[in-house]
């Protein structure tokens, strides 16, 4: 028996597994980053000043992506912005991440980043971390809910190692991957994975922040209203415009049926943009560092704000796999830098405010497109080790997020899934999404033969707690449902009770569900067509009855899931 205050076997396994996941994800992230940086430094940067030769690595990257997409076990959604599908799979699907598919995704993303695509690594590396978590959970023979926890651990660890940002890793899992559904039982393993991955990253890469901040004077309360609130408004407007541009660009490329043509056309357009501004290629971190020094001209910043969003939309929209964190950080830094330069031209500005605006601009732009304000705030603080900027960051981030949310109607991931008819939401709906019909249905079924007389049906009713029943044919297949409402008009007509058969007054057009359907879909069905029970059939189109699902069962299961969470 477990002693009071001691850990259960399950809790111990979760902690050990979380530690293993963090260590593995930290090491894999280091290799992932080293590979694509080595390719980028050798295959792209040497062509920056060589005119049309700049197209060579881009076309090579497109050709390699086509080759990778032909691998037999490559996932069907390999090309393009795959992270929304990952979120859907974790929250609404089985949650199991196949290791070999994750390897192919990582390889494709290394090609995108290494050969100059304007994208980020956070989406692909988070999926890779999720695959590590899924694999560890499978090896330990854990339940599906605990495997899902390990997948969240893997994504947190991958993000933490990418940015040397353990708090950001935890917030990323909570706000973006788990849709704000971090539960007390999963919090400790996620923190352990994130912290251990950061420790591995420190050991392999050092603890130096990704971006060094120059010194600056302390901000005043008036600065919040004069600089950071207006910057949040500007950033929110630009981010909403980027979300619209991304969707439009993706839709235009989707009109081209052949994926090979899309990839090469994207490479060609990206090459043309890069001829004007080579800085649009890659993740852009080296250029963010330059912006943070305050030495980038207003003209250069305006060029970045014009061309970097277009380059990113073309890259990912044409099918090059990658994430949007890095481009958002770059665009946010440019927005903050340009804003500070513009303000300096019309009014007196505090010394050193340019890098501060660039820093909080990074978080504001990221929050506006992901709708993850906590992740964004902690990310910029951990990226720069400027924790004393939390107040300007909060003002700017929340303002930008509010503006973008009111204009775009959802995060860029949520809008991507909405185009496919998939709605993602927070804890209440997620609880329904995570529950399956098979988890709730009753397998002991009271059925009525369709040739039963009305008299026999009335005689059997007092012995049942239901008032609605599935009816079956001579082969045992579902043929309809019958309820008291269907025959109440004949209850007192004795001469008809032996003549009327159940199939003559039953409802034959029956709505059914399957064992693998989630309860969110069931609730929508019950809302459109109120019923006491729903018959559960073996598969879509089948008549084989395997259970029943009552409205009360659904409500009780939902309340229990939310209470546990």
Secondary structure, DSSP 8 states (H G I E B T S, - for coil): ---TTS--HHHHHHHHHHHHHHHHHHHHHHHHHHHHHHHHHHHTGGGTTSGGGHHHHHHHHHHHHHHHHTSTT--TT-SS--HHHHHHHHHHS-----HHHHHHHHHHHHHHHHTT-S-BSHHHHHHHHHHHHHHHHHHTT--HHHHHHHHHHHHHHHHHHHHT-HHHHHHHIIIIISSS---HHHHHHHHHHHHHHHHHHHHHH-S--SS---------HHHIIIIIHHHHHHHHHHHHHHHHHHHHHHHHHHTS--HHHHHHHHHHHHHHHHHH-GGGSS--HHHHHHHHTT-S-HHHHHHHHHHHHHHHHHHHHTT---BSHHHHHHHHHHHHHHHHHHHHHHS---TTHHHHHHHHHHHHHHHHHH--HHHHHHHHHHHHT-GGGHHHHHHHHHHHHHHHHHHHSS-HHHHHHHTTT-----HHHHHHHH-BHHHH-BSS--EEETT-BHHHHHHHHTT-S-SEEEEE-TTSBEEEEEEHHHHGGGTT-HHHHTT-BHHHHSB-S--EEETT-BHHHHHHHHHHS--SEEEEESSTT--BEEEEEEHHHHHHHHHHHHHH-
